């Protein structure tokens, strides 16, 4: 403690004075506080006020906690201790999220492949009709040039386009 701060009671100095009155300081710290008290009337006055406060606190009746309060408090401390005893590692939550995302991606991929190959292997009823009518569809341009069915029947009966050898 420097001489400039001996007349100013800072929170740190007050905490050191309380520790002095409680007997919590080491020998060297105690000597330093006593030297400061010898040099500063303000520090001596603060020590007297704190000592008076401690005396007043000593005159208050002692209150003891009930057995139920003690048991409840100890149970709460034990529960908090159990919860804090095995905290979840930091990597576990992102790993679970990643595994869930990977599972969804895999499920969607499998569903897509089943749908694709299933649809590719089974022709629909409409495509069966198209396959059956393929020869007609291939010659559709020639058939559109024909004016009527009667004309085709006449060509067939004339044997003009007979393909027999």
Secondary structure per residue as TSV (DSSP state, phi and psi in degrees):
chain	resnum	aa	ss	phi	psi
A	1	X	-	360.0	121.7
A	2	X	-	-82.7	165.5
A	3	X	G	-69.8	-25.0
A	4	X	G	-69.1	-30.9
A	5	X	G	-97.4	5.0
A	6	X	S	-67.4	-30.2
A	7	X	S	-92.7	-7.6
A	8	X	S	-106.7	121.6
A	9	X	-	-92.6	103.9
A	10	X	-	-88.1	162.6
A	11	X	H	-58.8	-34.8
A	12	X	H	-67.0	-42.6
A	13	X	H	-64.9	-41.0
A	14	X	H	-62.4	-41.7
A	15	X	H	-63.8	-37.8
A	16	X	H	-68.3	-37.4
A	17	X	H	-66.6	-39.8
A	18	X	H	-63.6	-43.5
A	19	X	H	-62.7	-35.7
A	20	X	H	-62.9	-47.5
A	21	X	H	-65.9	-31.2
A	22	X	H	-81.1	-9.7
A	23	X	T	76.2	30.6
A	24	X	-	-98.8	-0.8
A	25	X	S	-91.6	154.6
A	26	X	-	-73.4	171.9
A	27	X	H	-60.2	-44.2
A	28	X	H	-68.7	-38.4
A	29	X	H	-67.9	-38.2
A	30	X	H	-62.3	-44.4
A	31	X	H	-62.5	-39.1
A	32	X	H	-64.8	-42.6
A	33	X	H	-64.9	-41.8
A	34	X	H	-65.0	-36.0
A	35	X	H	-66.1	-39.8
A	36	X	H	-64.9	-41.0
A	37	X	H	-64.1	-36.1
A	38	X	H	-67.6	-31.3
A	39	X	H	-88.0	-25.0
A	40	X	-	-125.8	125.6
A	41	X	H	-70.9	-33.3
A	42	X	H	-65.5	-37.2
A	43	X	H	-70.8	-40.5
A	44	X	H	-61.8	-42.2
A	45	X	H	-63.0	-41.2
A	46	X	H	-64.1	-40.5
A	47	X	H	-65.1	-39.8
A	48	X	H	-63.3	-42.0
A	49	X	H	-64.8	-43.3
A	50	X	H	-65.7	-40.7
A	51	X	H	-63.8	-40.8
A	52	X	H	-62.9	-39.0
A	53	X	H	-63.8	-40.3
A	54	X	H	-65.0	-38.7
A	55	X	H	-64.1	-43.5
A	56	X	H	-62.5	-40.0
A	57	X	H	-63.1	-34.2
A	58	X	H	-68.0	-24.0
A	59	X	H	-82.4	-14.6
A	60	X	S	-68.4	147.2
A	61	X	-	-68.2	144.3
A	62	X	-	-79.9	131.3
A	63	X	-	-107.5	132.3
A	64	X	-	-110.6	146.6
A	65	X	-	-81.0	148.0
A	66	X	-	-71.1	161.9
A	67	X	H	-63.7	-35.5
A	68	X	H	-65.3	-42.4
A	69	X	H	-62.4	-43.5
A	70	X	H	-62.2	-45.8
A	71	X	H	-63.2	-42.4
A	72	X	H	-64.7	-42.8
A	73	X	H	-64.5	-44.4
A	74	X	H	-64.3	-38.1
A	75	X	H	-65.0	-40.2
A	76	X	H	-65.0	-42.0
A	77	X	H	-63.7	-41.1
A	78	X	H	-64.4	-41.1
A	79	X	H	-63.9	-44.9
A	80	X	H	-64.7	-36.1
A	81	X	H	-66.7	-40.4
A	82	X	H	-65.9	-41.3
A	83	X	H	-64.4	-38.1
A	84	X	H	-84.5	-12.3
A	85	X	H	-66.2	-39.2
A	86	X	T	-127.5	73.8
A	87	X	-	-67.4	149.6
A	88	X	-	-70.2	132.2
A	89	X	-	-59.4	151.1
A	90	X	H	-64.6	-26.8
A	91	X	H	-81.3	-16.6
A	92	X	H	-68.2	-43.7
A	93	X	H	-64.0	-49.0
A	94	X	H	-62.6	-33.2
A	95	X	H	-67.0	-39.8
A	96	X	H	-64.6	-43.0
A	97	X	H	-63.0	-42.0
A	98	X	H	-63.9	-41.0
A	99	X	H	-65.4	-39.5
A	100	X	H	-65.3	-43.5
A	101	X	H	-63.5	-42.4
A	102	X	H	-62.9	-39.0
A	103	X	H	-62.0	-43.9
A	104	X	H	-64.3	-42.9
A	105	X	H	-62.4	-42.8
A	106	X	H	-64.7	-42.2
A	107	X	H	-63.7	-42.4
A	108	X	H	-65.8	-39.1
A	109	X	H	-63.7	-44.5
A	110	X	H	-64.9	-43.3
A	111	X	H	-62.4	-39.8
A	112	X	H	-65.1	-42.6
A	113	X	H	-66.1	-42.4
A	114	X	H	-62.3	-43.5
A	115	X	H	-64.0	-43.1
A	116	X	H	-65.1	-51.9
A	117	X	H	-71.2	-31.8
A	118	X	H	-66.5	-41.2
A	119	X	H	-72.9	-32.0
A	120	X	H	-71.9	-34.4
A	121	X	H	-83.5	-23.5
A	122	X	S	-108.8	107.4
A	123	X	-	-71.9	145.7
A	124	X	-	-82.9	170.1
A	125	X	H	-63.6	-35.5
A	126	X	H	-65.8	-40.7
A	127	X	H	-72.0	-27.9
A	128	X	H	-63.5	-40.8
A	129	X	H	-65.0	-39.7
A	130	X	H	-65.3	-40.1
A	131	X	H	-64.4	-41.6
A	132	X	H	-63.3	-37.5
A	133	X	T	-93.7	13.4
A	134	X	H	-58.3	-44.1
A	135	X	H	-60.6	-37.1
A	136	X	H	-69.2	-42.0
A	137	X	H	-63.8	-38.2
A	138	X	H	-64.8	-33.9
A	139	X	T	-101.1	19.7
A	140	X	H	-62.1	-34.5
A	141	X	H	-62.6	-39.8
A	142	X	H	-67.6	-38.3
A	143	X	H	-69.5	-27.7
A	144	X	H	-73.2	-19.8
A	145	X	T	-77.1	-17.8
A	146	X	-	-77.8	134.2
A	147	X	-	-76.3	-40.5
A	148	X	-	-152.7	169.9
A	149	X	H	-74.9	-29.1
A	150	X	H	-62.2	-39.0
A	151	X	H	-62.7	-41.7
A	152	X	H	-64.8	-37.3
A	153	X	H	-67.5	-37.8
A	154	X	H	-66.6	-39.8
A	155	X	H	-63.6	-39.8
A	156	X	H	-67.3	-39.3
A	157	X	H	-75.6	-23.6
A	158	X	H	-74.7	-13.4
A	159	X	T	56.2	27.9
A	160	X	T	-70.5	-34.9
A	161	X	T	-109.5	39.1
A	162	X	-	-70.2	129.9
A	163	X	-	-104.6	12.9
A	164	X	-	-80.2	142.6
A	165	X	-	-82.8	360.0
